[in-house]
Amino acid sequence: MSVLTIILAVLQALSGIAVTVVVLAQSGKSAGLSGAIAGGAETFMSKGKAKSLDAKLAKATKWFALAFALLTLILNLI
């Protein structure tokens, strides 16, 4: 294995771990009656903070997933 292949493989592993961590850090989407009852207790400010954090985590998920996919493609072509 060349040095470039090893570096790309390490970057791929790190991006895969990052995708996993970011996805697990996102809040779950409440569904059903229990989610409607629990959601009513939140204030407007806490909803705004959660949405901004969830939006940042969703954006990070997209970028890490893109990096993982590109590294996988590059490693496959090498």
N, C-alpha and C positions, 0 to 999 in steps of 0.2 A: 504494500500500500504506500502510496506517495503521501507526502506531508500534507498536500492540499486535500486529499481525500480524508485524512484523519481529522483535519481542522473542520471540514464541512460536516463530517459525521458527528463531531462533538457539538457543533452549532445546531445540528438537527436534533440531537438528543436534548439539548437545553431548550430549544423552542418547543419541543413536544412536552417537556415538563412544564414550561411556562403556560402552554395552552391548557393543560390539565389544571394547574393551580388557579388560573384566571376563571375558568369555567366553574370550578368548585367554589370560588369566592362569590359568584353571582348569587343574588337572592332568587329563591324559587318563585314561580308564578302561582299565586294562590288561585284555586279554582273551587267552585262549588259553594255551598251555603256557609261553611266554616270560614272560607276566605272572605266572603261578603261581610260576615259579622266582625271578624278580626280587622278587616280593612276600615271599618267605620270608626274604630277607636283611634286611628292615626290622625294627627293634626296636619294641617296644610304644609307647615315648615318641614316636618319629618318626611313627608312624601316627596318634597322637592329635593331634599338632600339624598334620599334613597335613589331617586330617579337620576340625579346627576352622577352618583357613584355607579349605578347600574349602566348608565350610558357610557361612562369611561371604561368600565369593564367589558362592555360589549364591543367597543371600539378596539380595545387591546386584544380581545379574542380574535377579531377579524385580522389584525396585523400579524399576530403570532401564528395564526393558522395559515395565512398567506406565506409567511416566511418558511413554515414547516413544509408546505406543499412545494414551494420553489426549491428548497434544499433537497427534498426527496427527488424531484425531477432532475436536478443537476447531478446528484449522486448516481442516479440511474443511467444518465448519459455518459458519465465518466468511465 
